[in-house]
């Protein structure tokens, strides 16, 4: 059975989190401060650490940074009552897998713990080029795990926008990042995708650059984007003939979700803009 260490100084929160995990048949032990947690982690193996940010003696982010020096550091979910972009992005810099905002919701906690425990071995690290709340820039290896981890932390810059706008941006960025990893990077962890996100009072802008040679829209016969007006499902026939999975609506969907979508000449870099009303 996989083991989880809950590091939380509030005894009531610590007890509740451990009880929630135990109720889901997840083995959970606890530590009350950062120094105690590091002592246990040096002696015992844990598959996952649920790590509070505001700990006595040694804060959670400092613990996380020290864990990265371990030969085989455990996966980590940061728990925070302060989900300010600065806090969340520092967790990303220290290679946390995800973050969770307190008060903890039982369903979300169990779902997130299972998601992180099910992840494969963490690959090359995510490089945080800029962690300013209005300008976040990441360089990620071309893996699904890195894409999922980066999207989790990029959501921090969207704090305060309406749920509808946040959902639209999230879906659009998810599609474009996966395209960059699959078609530009060929799922090669040695290759990198650069993701920049800029926020102003008027807009949120993403720039995604992949390491591939690019493409041309008119060559995408397998995409819904190029369907003849009188044959709205023609690309599905093409995909079936090529032995490709069903789909092909990605770019069409992204265009419907954002306000502007602009590619460079090679089409291995794209900018999307969502205006904030």
C-alpha positions as CSV (number, residue, x, y, z in Angstrom):
1,X,0.0,0.0,0.0
2,X,1.3,3.5,-0.9
3,X,2.1,5.8,2.1
4,X,1.2,9.4,2.5
5,X,2.7,11.8,5.0
6,X,0.4,14.7,6.1
7,X,2.5,17.7,7.3
8,X,0.2,20.2,9.1
9,X,0.7,22.2,12.3
10,X,-3.1,22.6,13.0
11,X,-4.0,19.4,14.9
12,X,-7.7,19.6,13.9
13,X,-6.9,20.0,10.2
14,X,-4.2,17.3,10.4
15,X,-6.7,14.9,12.0
16,X,-9.4,15.7,9.5
17,X,-7.1,15.2,6.5
18,X,-5.8,11.9,7.8
19,X,-9.4,10.7,8.5
20,X,-10.5,11.6,5.0
21,X,-7.6,9.6,3.5
22,X,-8.1,6.7,5.8
23,X,-11.8,6.6,4.8
24,X,-10.6,6.2,1.2
25,X,-8.3,3.3,2.2
26,X,-5.2,5.5,1.8
27,X,-2.5,4.9,4.4
28,X,-1.7,8.2,6.1
29,X,0.7,9.3,8.8
30,X,1.4,12.8,10.1
31,X,4.0,15.3,11.2
32,X,3.3,18.6,12.9
33,X,6.1,20.8,11.6
34,X,8.7,21.0,8.9
35,X,11.7,19.8,10.9
36,X,9.8,16.8,12.1
37,X,8.7,16.0,8.6
38,X,12.2,16.1,7.2
39,X,13.4,13.8,9.9
40,X,10.8,11.3,9.1
41,X,11.3,11.6,5.3
42,X,15.0,10.9,5.8
43,X,14.3,7.7,7.7
44,X,11.2,6.4,5.9
45,X,9.9,6.2,2.4
46,X,6.6,7.9,1.6
47,X,5.0,8.0,-1.9
48,X,3.4,11.3,-1.4
49,X,3.6,14.3,1.0
50,X,0.7,16.6,1.7
51,X,2.6,19.7,2.8
52,X,1.2,22.8,4.4
53,X,2.9,26.1,3.5
54,X,2.6,27.8,6.9
55,X,4.6,25.5,9.2
56,X,6.5,26.3,12.3
57,X,10.3,25.9,12.6
58,X,10.6,25.3,8.8
59,X,8.0,26.5,6.4
60,X,6.5,24.1,3.8
61,X,8.2,25.7,0.8
62,X,11.6,25.4,2.4
63,X,10.8,21.7,3.2
64,X,9.9,21.2,-0.4
65,X,13.1,22.8,-1.7
66,X,15.1,20.5,0.6
67,X,13.2,17.5,-0.6
68,X,14.4,18.1,-4.1
69,X,17.9,17.3,-3.0
70,X,16.9,13.8,-2.0
71,X,18.0,11.1,-4.4
72,X,14.4,10.0,-4.9
73,X,12.1,12.8,-3.6
74,X,8.5,11.9,-2.9
75,X,5.7,13.5,-4.9
76,X,4.3,16.6,-3.1
77,X,1.0,18.4,-3.0
78,X,1.2,21.8,-1.3
79,X,-1.7,22.8,1.0
80,X,-2.2,26.5,1.4
81,X,-4.7,28.9,2.8
82,X,-2.9,31.6,0.8
83,X,-3.4,30.8,-2.9
84,X,-1.8,34.1,-4.0
85,X,0.1,33.6,-7.3
86,X,3.4,34.3,-5.6
87,X,2.9,31.4,-3.2
88,X,1.7,29.0,-5.8
89,X,4.4,29.8,-8.3
90,X,7.1,29.4,-5.7
91,X,5.7,25.9,-5.1
92,X,6.0,25.3,-8.9
93,X,9.6,26.4,-8.8
94,X,10.3,23.9,-6.1
95,X,8.8,21.1,-8.3
96,X,5.5,20.5,-6.4
97,X,3.1,18.2,-8.3
98,X,0.0,20.1,-7.4
99,X,-1.4,22.5,-4.9
100,X,-4.6,22.4,-2.8
101,X,-6.4,25.4,-1.2
102,X,-7.7,25.1,2.3
103,X,-10.2,24.5,3.8
104,X,-9.8,21.1,2.2
105,X,-12.8,19.6,0.4
106,X,-12.9,15.8,1.0
107,X,-13.9,14.8,-2.6
108,X,-11.3,17.1,-4.2
109,X,-8.6,15.9,-1.8
110,X,-9.2,12.2,-2.5
111,X,-9.4,12.8,-6.2
112,X,-6.2,14.8,-6.3
113,X,-4.3,12.3,-4.1
114,X,-5.3,9.4,-6.4
115,X,-4.3,11.5,-9.4
116,X,-0.8,12.3,-8.1
117,X,-0.2,8.7,-6.8
118,X,-1.2,7.3,-10.2
119,X,1.4,9.5,-12.0
120,X,4.4,7.8,-13.4
121,X,7.9,8.7,-12.3
122,X,8.4,12.5,-12.4
123,X,10.5,13.3,-15.5
124,X,12.8,16.2,-16.2
125,X,12.0,19.3,-14.0
126,X,9.9,22.2,-15.1
127,X,11.9,25.3,-15.4
128,X,10.3,28.4,-14.1
129,X,11.7,31.3,-16.1
130,X,9.4,34.0,-14.6
131,X,7.2,33.7,-11.6
132,X,5.8,37.2,-11.4
133,X,2.0,37.3,-10.8
134,X,1.5,39.2,-14.1
135,X,4.1,37.3,-16.1
136,X,4.5,33.6,-15.7
137,X,6.9,31.7,-18.0
138,X,7.6,28.0,-17.9
139,X,9.8,25.7,-20.0
140,X,8.4,22.1,-19.7
141,X,9.6,18.7,-21.0
142,X,7.4,17.2,-23.7
143,X,5.5,14.8,-21.4
144,X,1.8,14.5,-20.4
145,X,2.8,14.6,-16.7
146,X,4.6,17.9,-17.2
147,X,1.7,19.4,-19.1
148,X,-0.7,18.5,-16.3
149,X,1.6,19.8,-13.6
150,X,2.2,23.1,-15.5
151,X,-1.5,23.7,-16.2
152,X,-2.3,23.3,-12.5
153,X,0.1,26.1,-11.5
154,X,-0.8,28.4,-14.5
155,X,-4.3,28.5,-13.2
156,X,-3.0,30.7,-10.3
157,X,-2.6,33.6,-12.7
158,X,-6.3,33.5,-13.6
159,X,-7.4,34.1,-10.0
160,X,-10.3,36.5,-9.8
161,X,-11.7,36.0,-13.3
162,X,-15.1,34.6,-13.8
163,X,-15.4,30.8,-13.7
164,X,-16.7,30.8,-17.4
165,X,-13.6,32.8,-18.6
166,X,-11.2,30.6,-16.5
167,X,-12.8,27.4,-17.9
168,X,-12.5,28.7,-21.5
169,X,-8.9,29.7,-21.1
170,X,-8.1,26.4,-19.4
171,X,-9.6,24.3,-22.2
172,X,-7.9,26.3,-24.9
173,X,-4.5,26.2,-23.2
174,X,-4.8,22.5,-22.5
175,X,-5.5,21.7,-26.2
176,X,-2.7,23.9,-27.5
177,X,-0.1,22.6,-25.0
178,X,-1.0,19.0,-25.8
179,X,-0.7,19.8,-29.5
180,X,2.7,21.3,-28.9
181,X,3.9,18.3,-26.9
182,X,2.5,15.7,-29.3
183,X,3.1,17.2,-32.7
184,X,6.0,19.6,-32.0
185,X,7.8,17.5,-29.3
186,X,6.7,14.0,-30.2
187,X,6.4,13.2,-26.5
188,X,10.2,13.3,-26.2
189,X,11.2,14.4,-22.6
190,X,14.5,15.8,-23.9
191,X,12.6,18.4,-26.0
192,X,10.9,21.5,-24.5
193,X,7.8,23.6,-24.9
194,X,7.9,27.2,-23.7
195,X,4.7,28.6,-22.2
196,X,4.3,32.3,-21.3
197,X,1.3,33.8,-19.7
198,X,0.8,37.6,-19.3
199,X,-2.1,39.2,-17.4
200,X,-3.1,42.8,-17.5
201,X,-6.3,44.4,-16.2
202,X,-7.8,44.0,-19.7
203,X,-6.6,40.6,-20.9
204,X,-4.9,37.3,-20.4
205,X,-2.4,36.3,-23.1
206,X,-0.6,33.0,-23.6
207,X,2.3,32.3,-26.0
208,X,3.1,28.7,-26.6
209,X,6.2,27.7,-28.6
210,X,7.1,24.1,-29.5
211,X,10.4,22.6,-30.7
212,X,8.9,21.3,-34.0
213,X,9.3,22.6,-37.5
214,X,5.7,23.8,-37.6
215,X,2.8,23.0,-40.0
216,X,0.4,24.4,-42.5
217,X,-3.3,24.5,-42.0
218,X,-4.2,23.5,-45.5
219,X,-2.2,20.2,-44.9
220,X,-4.4,19.2,-42.0
221,X,-7.0,17.2,-43.9
222,X,-7.6,15.2,-40.7
223,X,-8.8,18.4,-38.8
224,X,-12.4,19.7,-38.7
225,X,-10.9,23.1,-39.5
226,X,-10.6,22.1,-43.2
227,X,-14.0,20.4,-43.7
228,X,-15.9,21.6,-46.8
229,X,-19.0,23.6,-45.8
230,X,-21.3,20.8,-47.1
231,X,-19.3,18.0,-45.4
232,X,-19.0,18.9,-41.7
233,X,-17.7,15.4,-40.8
234,X,-15.3,14.8,-43.7
235,X,-12.2,14.9,-41.5
236,X,-13.5,11.9,-39.5
237,X,-13.4,9.8,-42.7
238,X,-9.8,11.0,-43.4
239,X,-8.8,10.1,-39.8
240,X,-10.3,6.6,-40.1
241,X,-8.5,6.1,-43.4
242,X,-5.2,7.1,-41.7
243,X,-5.9,4.9,-38.7
244,X,-6.0,8.0,-36.4
245,X,-8.1,8.2,-33.2
246,X,-11.5,10.1,-33.5
247,X,-11.1,13.8,-32.9
248,X,-9.7,16.7,-34.9
249,X,-11.8,19.5,-33.4
250,X,-9.0,21.0,-31.4
251,X,-8.1,24.2,-33.3
252,X,-11.7,24.8,-34.2
253,X,-12.7,24.5,-30.5
254,X,-9.8,26.8,-29.4
255,X,-10.9,29.5,-31.9
256,X,-14.4,29.4,-30.4
257,X,-13.1,29.7,-26.8
258,X,-10.7,32.7,-27.1
259,X,-10.9,36.1,-28.7
260,X,-7.7,36.1,-30.8
261,X,-5.6,33.2,-32.0
262,X,-2.4,34.1,-33.9
263,X,0.3,31.8,-35.3
264,X,3.8,32.7,-36.5
265,X,4.9,32.0,-40.0
266,X,6.2,28.5,-39.3
267,X,3.2,27.9,-37.1
268,X,5.3,26.4,-34.3
269,X,4.4,29.3,-32.0
270,X,0.9,30.5,-31.2
271,X,-0.6,33.4,-29.2
272,X,-4.0,33.3,-27.7
273,X,-5.8,36.2,-26.1
274,X,-8.9,36.3,-23.9
275,X,-10.2,39.8,-23.1
276,X,-11.5,40.5,-19.6
277,X,-14.7,42.5,-19.5
